[in-house]
Amino acid sequence: MTEVSSLTGRLLVATPALADPNFDRAVVLLLDHDEEGSLGVVLNRPTPVGVGDILGSWAGLTGEPDVVFQGGPVSLDSALGVAVIPGDEGPLGWRRVHGAIGLVDLETPPELLGPALGSLRIFAGYAGWGPGQLEGELTEGAWYVVESEPGDVSSPRPENLWRAVLRRQRSELAMIATYPDDPSLN
């Protein structure tokens, strides 16, 4: 796979036809995409669990809502930190994924990263695809692939992210944002 075909840093937006309940109206930020597979986190699945309940030292550094997000159905007992850090250089304990978006090493003392953070989200679990699996789903029309923006990671209203991401597209995808939650009620 060439660098040009990598989808790392882009968003997968679930199409209304995607039948998997794990990804109903999901917006997934791809953190890694190469010939070995793909890994991402669902940006719009907040849980009722506060960050302070599981990672107390990071609680004061996350944005609103200050909860853990369900990053996907894989490894729900693991945590990933995704942060936006403006500027060219990131601090120790942060690895750039795309633009200003990167992964936080949650073993790093929070006081080292805190001053540099533009925003931080904590995810329990992740979404993962084996080699060629995501490409198959894309061919089947399960996902729209669009550019991410740093604000997607820290959206204060994650429940509206699916519609907001689609609405900002400069194509027929913008109309999909008006797709009803339950088309059978029309």
Helices and strands as residue ranges (DSSP letters): G 3-5, E 10-14, G 21-23, E 27-34, E 37-42, E 46-50, H 51-54, G 56-61, E 67-70, E 74-84, E 94-98, E 101-104, H 110-113, G 114-116, E 119-129, H 133-139, E 143-147, H 150-153, G 158-160, H 161-167, H 173-176, G 183-185
